[in-house]
Amino acid sequence: MRHEHCSGPGELATPAAQRDLVRRGYDAISVAYRSDNGQPASSTSEGVSRYGGWIDELASLLPGRAVVVDLGCGAGLPATRELADRGLRVLGVDFSGVQLSRARRLVPAASFVQADMTAMHLEPGSVDAVVSFYALIHVPLEEQRALFPRIRSWLRDGGYLLAITGADHWTGIETYLGADMFWDQADTATYLRWLTAARLDPIWHRYIPEGNSGHSLILARAL
């Protein structure tokens, strides 16, 4: 997606400052970004109906009552709720206090923890799947790359990662729904290399068009 007023990443020189901009941004725009019924309030936001298909496809690969971590779960809609509605045991992770407060109210069947995904710890081999939709692209690139081996450590052998990543390389700070926001994304080929290096074997990847741009959806299996 592209929004108004693009500026360079040099305005926020450190990863900590970049992450904090995103956290404060989602605190400010939580309801504007996603209403309580799960609908995106902005016409430029990604559609909701596609999530059900993505999660159905993942759920078909998992055992009953599988443990799934939703990184960057936001207010829990629609992804966390879709996962919980399929009988999966879901842990939603987000660093926005406003988003987590809403998620706990809107998706009571899931568990939630307020944490920065780049710093959180889970027991090795304790998770059947990890999902992350439109969240990794707000994480500084080197921290994204470092996160994939950690995700692999959380997953049991044969577990899955389903994630939205960048399709093309782009970095910027823009105004989105009235708040400044930071994005950082590599191209699809780079993500596939990073996943392979982390022993997350890409099974497929799909281009997800959004307006005049788009992202990649990647399914990878833990080796």
Stockholm file with secondary structure:
# STOCKHOLM 1.0

chainA/1-223         MRHEHCSGPGELATPAAQRDLVRRGYDAISVAYRSDNGQPASSTSEGVSRYGGWIDELASLLPGRAVVVDLGCGAGLPATRELADRGLRVLGVDFSGVQLSRARRLVPAASFVQADMTAMHLEPGSVDAVVSFYALIHVPLEEQRALFPRIRSWLRDGGYLLAITGADHWTGIETYLGADMFWDQADTATYLRWLTAARLDPIWHRYIPEGNSGHSLILARAL
#=GR chainA/1-223 SS CCCEEEECGGGSCSHHHHHHHHHHHHHHHHHHHBCTTSCBSSTTSCCSHHHHHHHHHHHTTSCTTCEEEEETCTTSTTHHHHHHHTTCEEEEEESCHHHHHHHHHHCTTSEEEECCTTTCCCCTTCEEEEEESSCGGGSCHHHHHHHHHHHHHHEEEEEEEEEEEESSCEEEEEEETTEEEEEEECCHHHHHHHHHHTTEEEEEEEEEEETTEEEEEEEEEEC
#=GC SS_cons         CCCEEEECGGGSCSHHHHHHHHHHHHHHHHHHHBCTTSCBSSTTSCCSHHHHHHHHHHHTTSCTTCEEEEETCTTSTTHHHHHHHTTCEEEEEESCHHHHHHHHHHCTTSEEEECCTTTCCCCTTCEEEEEESSCGGGSCHHHHHHHHHHHHHHEEEEEEEEEEEESSCEEEEEEETTEEEEEEECCHHHHHHHHHHTTEEEEEEEEEEETTEEEEEEEEEEC
//
